[in-house]
Amino acid sequence: MPTNITDNQPYPENYEGLIGVLQDFKSTMGGAVPIVTKIVGYQAEAFENINQGDAVYSRSSDGKVGKAIANATIDQATVAGFAETTKNSGQTVRVIVSGQLPSGQTLDAGDLFFLSASSAGSITKVPPTTAGHFLTFVGEAANASQLIARIKRPIQLR
């Protein structure tokens, strides 16, 4: 083991142990830590045709995914992630739930995005305002072509 790394193992099961874990982690990362963009997702069967970048929800009855929309039920407004690729009904689609992903539309860095109430699977900078619709924050534009997925639970508007 290099001499500049403190080995705090075994870690006590308390606050000091947590600090030890974090110190060991930090010391193994070296000097400046580069920003690494990772995406997190899962695979599910599509119950309808889905396009790359569509916001999707997971149907509670069977776990299959389809296009999310903010003007229907809370299930349909609960975004489970974004389709990584275009898939037909019955095919397996990878759903991205966290990370930076390409967008099919031109974005402005820093803009906030919400699930659309007018177009299934779409996102918009203009949040829904109609009573009964759902406000679902889905992410922020990292740059002109990438969205940082930061999906939140829907809030029903009254």
C-alpha positions, -999 to +999 in steps of 0.1 A: +000+000+000+014+035-008+026+054+022+003+084+016-029+063+020-043+057+055-060+024+059-089+029+083-101-007+081-119-024+098-144+004+099-163+009+131-201+007+127-206+044+137-199+079+126-161+074+128-164+044+106-183+065+080-156+092+081-129+064+077-147+051+046-149+086+031-112+093+039-100+061+023-122+067-007-109+102-011-072+092-007-076+065-033-089+090-059-056+108-061-053+145-068-080+162-088-110+140-094-122+142-130-159+145-137-172+112-148-206+110-163-223+077-157-258+066-165-279+043-145-308+023-159-327-009-162-343-030-189-381-035-193-405-046-220-423-019-239-461-021-241-462+004-269-438+018-295-412+041-278-388+065-294-353+073-282-354+100-255-391+094-246-400+099-210-415+066-199-436+052-170-438+017-156-473+003-157-482-009-122-501-039-135-472-057-152-441-035-150-440-029-188-431+007-199-448+032-221-448+069-228-454+091-198-478+120-199-487+147-173-525+149-181-536+114-171-532+092-140-505+096-114-490+063-127-487+078-162-472+110-148-446+091-127-416+091-150-396+059-146-368+072-169-359+079-205-358+054-234-322+049-245-332+037-280-362+034-302-381+001-296-414-014-308-441-028-286-430-061-271-393-054-274-369-048-244-359-012-239-332+002-217-346+029-194-321+055-182-331+068-147-300+089-138-272+106-156-265+127-186-282+116-218-286+130-254-317+150-262-335+150-295-342+187-291-320+218-289-315+228-252-302+258-234-278+249-206-294+254-172-330+252-184-353+230-163-375+204-180-409+189-170-431+161-184-454+174-211-491+173-206-498+177-244-475+151-260-469+116-246-432+109-239-422+145-244-406+170-221-410+207-220-395+239-204-431+251-198-445+232-168-482+223-169-505+247-151-540+231-156-558+218-125-558+180-124-526+177-144-493+166-128-461+186-125-432+162-129-397+176-129-374+154-151-341+172-154-319+201-164-301+209-196-263+203-193-256+219-226-272+223-261-277+186-266-276+168-233-301+165-205-291+156-169-319+133-157-331+143-122-365+128-120-389+138-092-423+124-081-453+141-097-473+167-079-510+170-089-521+206-096-552+219-080 
